[in-house]
Amino acid sequence: MTRKFLGRAKELSKLRNVISEHSNGIMIYGPRRVGKTALIKEAIRTYPGVLPIYFECTKGSFEYNIELLAREAAETTGRNYIAGLRDIFSLFDALKTESEKKPIVIAIDEYPYLRETMGEGVIDSFFQRIIDSLEGYKFTIILSGSHITAMVKLLEESSPLFGRFRSVINLLPFSYLEASAFYPSLKTINKFSFYSVFGGFPYVLTEINEDETLEENISRLLLDNTNPVRLTLENVILSECGRSGLPIEILSRIGNGKLRFSEIESMIRKDVSGTLDKTLKTLVGMDILEKTVPINRKNERKKTFYEIKDNLLRFFFTYIQPRLSRSITVSPDDFISTFITPSLNTFISKRFEGIVREYFKITSPATVEDIGTYWYDNPKTRSNGEFDCAIKLADGTYEIWEVKLLSNPMDYEMYEEERRKILSIKEIPVSKIGFVSSSGYDFNTEELPDKFLTAEDIYRKNNDFNLSS
């Protein structure tokens, strides 16, 4: 059964516009399983009047890849002689001739595999020459890849392909709001929970069963080591950073938290500490880790933290990876009740804070300069800490929002306590105080000077996410 294609309205429109202009070069990159292939196929499938050629590179030799590409091109164009072409320039010359009869769109997926078959920049030089030769032809080349560092290099001035792309798409996982389209019948509070655990990768979202509880989905998708999601997570995504060794150890140490470089260094084996900096840079470059810093301490290295970027990977490295053997020998129900349930609300509450920051990034006006956390020091109480969500405005003032994942409505006493805490930090020029309570409020908020949001407010359709089928 063919799955319904959801979302990516902006990206589809962008791709179709470039194809219509026959602008020759498009680049698409993003992490594995983010939906690059589905996007490309949807764009060329639904664009009328073109010959769509899709080819996914393999880890084989350059010659073998060109042989497979020639076969695919021959089958699509119906020109059998093309299948015998083994020179990449002869192949594209033949396709240029065919494009005079009907426009051609050729997608070269997992392009970094092809790049690896020769020395640095050699294959890029080939495609520079090919793209330059397409001027005047109704011909579009799409280069796509999951190795983010390798793809970003194509945009650097030193790359032979610099300036050759009419359009560049960095495809990201779905936001919390976009992901909710995959489980529309869930209650709002459950949408927070599902996104906190499963994140925004389409390949995972399509496997979620909204008729099952969160725990049942966890059991089926993540604790069954034969399930496609679990297999993909271990054999595709984790293989990118190594199935064992330092990267896995780092991710397991971080889990649901955020750690400084020095904290990570103190936790790992001394014999590998010399490669820590390089490993962290690699994981950041792969979009597995992200470096975060309070918006008021941008230049302080001691306030720079490393966090796992994707919610699903966070969950996996918090609960499952450190107990892989137990996840096999213990029943799923026992594993969940013993290792997951006791701290699941804490896990979700941390992700809820991130969802709220995401909400403000979607909805904030141009007067907002930055959104993040705010690190404060209170000399009076000799305490320090972070506010969950801080919005820096163009005039230098801040909006401070307290975020609460609650099973019951926030009461007035909690509101007053949190408000006093914010006002006690004299270093912050606060222009607005706000609260986000997942379960609403048990007092009248309209007569108070602050701003109040609920879970339902966070999930209002306030962005341009659309469904495509």
C-alpha atoms as one frame of an Amber mdcrd trajectory, in Angstrom:
protein
   0.000   0.000   0.000   1.344   3.422  -0.982   1.593   5.773   1.979   0.083
   9.212   1.837   2.742  11.886   1.400   2.426  14.354   4.286   3.819  17.848
   4.569   6.846  19.448   2.881   4.595  21.905   1.002   7.319  24.604   0.969
   9.999  22.228  -0.238   7.775  20.712  -2.928   6.886  24.160  -4.211  10.552
  25.169  -4.241  11.583  22.040  -6.147   8.813  22.389  -8.709   9.654  26.046
  -9.314  13.304  25.266 -10.006  12.368  22.341 -12.262  10.034  24.614 -14.220
  12.911  27.051 -14.775  15.241  24.260 -15.982  17.876  25.824 -13.734  20.125
  22.751 -13.880  21.420  22.415 -10.285  19.569  21.607  -7.031  21.094  20.311
  -3.804  19.152  18.543  -1.040  20.752  17.350   2.174  19.677  16.216   5.608
  20.064  13.323   8.059  19.106   9.781   7.160  15.404   8.936   7.140  14.356
  12.587   7.136  12.415  12.102   3.892  14.788  13.315   1.157  14.056  10.418
  -1.193  10.296  10.674  -0.627  10.433  14.419  -1.322  12.406  13.978  -4.538
  10.169  11.199  -5.820   7.024  13.149  -4.955   8.331  16.258  -6.712   9.280
  14.509  -9.946   6.286  12.135  -9.851   3.777  14.954  -9.655   5.512  17.341
 -12.058   3.880  16.952 -15.485   5.690  16.615 -18.779   9.181  15.565 -17.664
  11.255  12.403 -17.864  12.117  11.641 -14.218  15.293   9.614 -13.619  16.016
   8.601 -10.032  19.265   6.887  -9.078  20.609   6.024  -5.623  24.396   5.692
  -5.495  25.932   2.608  -3.935  29.178   2.048  -2.053  30.556   0.264  -5.111
  33.145   1.575  -7.552  32.665   4.638  -9.741  32.417   2.413 -12.820  29.739
   0.248 -11.224  27.675   3.297 -10.246  27.841   4.712 -13.782  26.788   1.326
 -15.168  23.729   1.274 -12.897  22.918   4.911 -13.674  23.113   4.213 -17.412
  20.708   1.275 -17.056  18.233   3.410 -15.094  18.475   6.196 -17.672  17.942
   3.738 -20.533  14.838   2.262 -18.925  13.342   5.706 -18.271  14.060   7.169
 -21.708  13.407   3.971 -23.652  16.745   4.378 -25.453  18.459   1.016 -25.078
  21.805   2.241 -26.404  22.222   4.449 -23.317  22.536   1.327 -21.125  25.889
   0.557 -22.749  27.481   3.940 -22.074  30.217   3.791 -19.447  31.721   7.272
 -19.722  29.878   9.762 -17.505  30.263  12.611 -19.988  29.002  10.497 -22.902
  26.071   9.434 -20.744  25.036  12.997 -19.971  25.622  14.083 -23.580  23.139
  11.402 -24.633  20.651  12.572 -22.025  21.058  16.184 -23.176  20.015  15.058
 -26.646  16.957  13.342 -25.189  16.062  16.492 -23.218  15.525  18.331 -26.516
  12.444  16.117 -26.992  11.226  16.141 -23.413  12.600  17.899 -20.287  14.663
  15.636 -18.016  14.977  15.693 -14.239  17.710  13.397 -12.920  18.134  12.860
  -9.183  21.451  11.477  -7.929  20.692  10.339  -4.372  23.373   9.575  -1.738
  25.862  11.540  -3.824  28.613  11.289  -1.141  28.950   7.563  -1.948  29.881
   8.531  -5.503  32.277  11.236  -4.279  34.145   8.645  -2.197  35.031   6.551
  -5.246  37.757   9.009  -6.295  40.015  11.603  -4.718  38.720  14.728  -3.017
  36.957  16.998  -5.504  37.348  14.758  -8.584  33.683  13.760  -8.899  32.640
  17.299  -7.984  34.723  18.549 -10.921  32.928  16.080 -13.195  29.537  17.433
 -12.162  30.752  21.021 -12.413  31.573  20.360 -16.051  28.263  18.550 -16.605
  26.104  21.251 -14.993  27.934  23.993 -16.904  27.266  22.130 -20.153  23.506
  22.067 -19.518  22.998  25.778 -20.130  20.167  26.146 -22.637  18.870  22.601
 -22.157  15.639  21.633 -20.398  17.552  19.566 -17.883  17.654  19.608 -14.082
  20.142  17.731 -11.880  19.333  17.088  -8.214  22.222  16.045  -5.963  21.127
  14.648  -2.620  22.910  13.176   0.379  22.751  12.216   4.040  26.400  12.839
   4.891  25.802  16.417   5.985  29.449  17.438   6.325  30.257  16.177   2.808
  27.245  17.908   1.283  27.887  21.236   3.006  31.427  21.180   1.583  29.876
  21.482  -1.895  28.695  24.976  -0.955  32.146  26.211   0.061  34.024  28.573
  -2.227  36.835  26.041  -2.620  34.439  23.420  -4.029  34.265  22.925  -7.818
  30.472  23.006  -7.438  30.434  26.372  -5.689  27.723  28.565  -7.234  26.307
  25.737  -9.368  23.111  25.215  -7.351  20.066  27.284  -8.200  18.434  26.032
  -5.021  19.638  24.387  -1.790  17.275  22.575   0.584  18.397  21.544   4.060
  15.675  19.051   4.937  15.005  18.873   8.663  12.827  16.580  10.777   9.252
  17.741  11.204   8.512  20.259  13.944   6.241  19.280  16.829   3.320  20.915
  14.995   4.027  19.187  11.693   4.509  15.829  13.423   1.049  16.096  14.979
  -0.489  15.548  11.533   0.571  11.899  11.859  -1.540  11.385  15.008  -4.383
  13.935  14.647  -6.900  12.205  16.919  -4.683  12.235  20.031  -5.411  14.581
  22.901  -3.080  17.576  23.012  -1.184  16.379  26.076  -0.563  13.051  24.338
   0.748  14.831  21.243   3.427  16.399  23.455   4.328  12.984  24.831   4.528
  11.254  21.442   6.677  14.007  19.956   8.938  13.998  23.032   9.662  10.297
  22.540   9.462   9.753  18.776  10.547  13.133  17.401   9.947  14.321  13.853
  11.491  11.803  11.464   8.849  10.759   8.890   9.960   7.117   8.798   9.130
   6.821  12.518   5.963   8.915  12.448   4.397   6.736   9.755   4.802   3.692
  12.040   3.031   5.220  15.052  -0.365   3.761  15.883  -2.496   6.443  17.532
  -4.930   3.777  18.758  -2.162   2.458  21.025  -0.850   4.107  24.191   2.563
   5.743  24.267   3.941   2.733  26.153   2.482   0.300  23.631   4.098   2.209
  20.770   7.421   2.222  22.632   7.146  -1.525  23.177   6.303  -2.283  19.546
   8.637   0.137  17.781  11.670   0.312  20.066  11.801  -2.748  22.326  11.096
  -5.293  19.595  14.544  -5.643  18.028  12.991  -7.014  14.821  10.793  -3.956
  14.265  11.834  -1.826  11.238  12.142   1.312  13.386  14.480  -0.377  15.873
  16.445  -2.015  13.047  16.762   1.259  11.160  17.808   3.085  14.297  20.599
   0.606  15.038  21.711  -0.460  11.562  21.373   2.782   9.622  21.512   5.819
  11.892  23.823   4.487  14.599  26.130   2.920  12.029  26.868   6.435  10.773
  28.689   7.262  14.003  29.915   3.760  14.784  27.975   0.990  16.484  30.334
   1.010  19.432  33.230   2.965  20.829  33.533   6.597  21.781  30.542   8.120
  19.886  28.123   5.627  21.440  29.657   6.156  24.881  29.319   9.940  24.556
  25.682   9.736  23.514  24.872   7.312  26.310  26.547   9.611  28.851  24.572
  12.637  27.671  21.185  10.876  27.396  18.402  13.269  28.348  20.761  15.844
  29.791  23.261  18.360  28.535  26.924  18.266  29.412  29.933  20.537  29.118
  33.076  19.349  27.373  34.858  18.977  30.714  32.004  16.904  32.135  32.061
  14.516  29.186  35.850  14.291  29.368  35.696  13.318  33.040  33.330  10.433
  32.260  35.135   8.713  29.394  38.189   6.478  29.311  41.495   8.342  29.495
  42.920   6.463  26.514  40.357   8.060  24.156  40.073  11.523  25.716  42.548
  12.906  23.161  40.039  12.301  20.353  37.049  13.718  22.225  37.092  17.140
  20.567  37.225  15.631  17.070  34.456  13.134  17.890  32.172  15.841  19.267
  32.722  17.982  16.162  31.855  14.982  13.991  28.638  14.287  15.907  27.666
  17.968  15.688  28.427  17.969  11.961  26.154  14.954  11.533  23.303  16.770
  13.323  23.276  14.099  16.040  24.548  16.466  18.727  23.987  20.194  19.012
  25.932  22.792  20.951  23.677  24.973  23.090  24.475  28.065  25.100  22.233
  30.457  27.094  21.324  33.448  24.944  22.916  35.820  27.450  26.213  33.891
  27.663  27.010  33.348  23.979  30.756  33.818  24.349  31.308  31.819  27.531
  32.845  28.441  26.815  32.021  27.230  30.336  28.321  27.698  29.538  28.473
  25.711  26.292  26.653  22.409  26.483  26.272  19.379  24.237  22.814  17.853
  23.815  21.360  15.088  21.645  19.382  16.867  18.970  16.681  14.391  17.983
  14.054  13.308  20.506  14.034   9.665  19.413  17.819   9.407  19.775  17.545
  11.096  23.178  15.027   8.506  24.277  17.038   5.616  22.853  20.276   6.696
  24.548  18.535   7.524  27.814  16.645   4.275  28.265  17.564   1.546  25.772
  21.189   1.737  24.603  22.615   1.629  28.175  20.506  -1.515  28.797  20.591
  -3.306  25.452  20.970  -6.778  26.953  18.135  -6.139  29.417  15.875  -4.958
  26.596  16.265  -8.427  25.078  16.076 -10.619  28.175  13.322  -8.725  30.027
   9.724  -8.587  28.773   8.758  -5.234  27.213   6.174  -4.570  29.938   8.694
  -5.211  32.705  11.359  -3.148  30.946   9.000  -0.189  30.625   7.688  -0.390
  34.194  11.186  -0.820  35.670  13.389   1.456  33.588  11.147   3.929  31.741
   7.968   4.729  33.660   9.639   6.097  36.857  11.312   8.970  34.988   9.212
   9.270  31.815   7.375  12.402  32.984  10.702  14.081  33.732  11.955  13.131
  30.266   8.828  14.553  28.610   8.883  17.736  30.716  12.372  18.560  29.433
  11.205  18.056  25.868   8.104  20.169  26.580  10.382  23.115  27.272  12.002
  22.581  23.868   8.595  22.401  22.194   7.631  25.755  23.699  10.829  27.347
  22.417  10.046  25.811  19.026   6.557  27.345  19.205   7.976  30.821  19.736
  10.436  30.373  16.867   7.476  29.593  14.605   5.281  32.458  15.791   7.620
  35.267  16.869   7.693  38.574  14.944  10.760  40.216  13.430  11.382  42.217
  16.612  12.703  39.031  18.245  16.496  38.694  18.102  16.981  35.340  19.811
  15.144  32.545  21.625  16.681  30.120  24.093  17.401  29.663  27.771  18.691
  32.394  30.110  21.437  31.715  32.658  21.078  33.813  35.793  23.103  34.445
  38.940  21.407  35.676  42.085  24.017  37.104  44.518  21.367  37.695  47.179
  20.498  34.003  47.477  23.892  32.774  46.208  22.117  30.710  43.586  22.168
  30.333  39.836  20.226  28.474  37.191  18.364  28.758  33.904  14.987  30.056
  32.876  13.205  27.635  30.541  12.435  30.034  27.739  13.848  33.504  27.175
  13.054  35.733  24.213  15.493  38.542  23.501  13.908  41.537  21.788  15.554
  44.069  19.503  15.480  46.731  22.236  17.652  44.558  24.519  14.871  43.517
  26.883  13.688  39.969  27.502  10.458  38.055  27.731  10.816  35.291  30.325
   8.423  32.338  30.049   8.083  29.641  32.691   7.098  26.269  31.217   5.234
  23.700  33.306   4.171  20.196  32.310   1.469  19.521  34.882  -1.148  16.831
  35.406  -3.439  19.412  37.061  -4.036  23.110  36.308  -1.443  25.529  37.663
  -2.609  27.123  40.912  -2.177  30.721  41.972   0.478  29.923  44.584   2.746
  28.341  41.955   2.209  31.323  39.666   3.170  33.812  42.383   6.242  31.810
  43.395   7.563  31.592  39.821   6.845  35.263  39.218   8.761  36.309  42.343
  11.724  34.189  41.248  11.885  35.966  37.902  11.588  39.449  39.428  14.279
  38.682  42.020  16.935  38.442  39.301  17.842  42.097  38.925  20.302  41.567
  36.064  17.466  40.866  33.588  15.694  43.771  31.870  12.309  42.000  31.708
   9.635  43.489  29.443   7.173  40.618  29.777   6.596  37.586  31.983   4.717
  34.615  30.575   3.603  31.152  31.609   2.873  27.993  29.654   0.930  25.372
  31.586   0.113  22.131  29.815  -3.071  21.714  31.905  -4.216  25.307  32.059
  -4.871  27.394  35.195  -7.264  27.208  38.134  -7.424  31.013  38.516  -8.614
  33.911  36.398  -5.665  34.955  34.209  -7.406  37.846  32.468  -7.021  40.241
  35.389  -3.285  39.625  35.800  -0.478  41.609  34.100   1.333  38.599  32.643
   0.744  36.387  29.595  -0.647  32.860  29.807  -0.655  30.024  27.278  -2.004
  26.471  27.393  -1.199  23.279  25.508  -4.045  24.032  23.095  -2.489  27.424
  22.281   0.809  25.742  21.417  -0.942  23.439  18.950  -3.019  26.012  17.120
  -2.385  25.868  13.377  -0.325  29.034  13.267   2.244  28.103  10.661   1.968
  27.206   6.984   2.224  23.450   7.369   0.050  21.713   4.819  -0.783  18.164
   3.879  -0.002  16.927   0.392  -1.222  13.690  -1.052
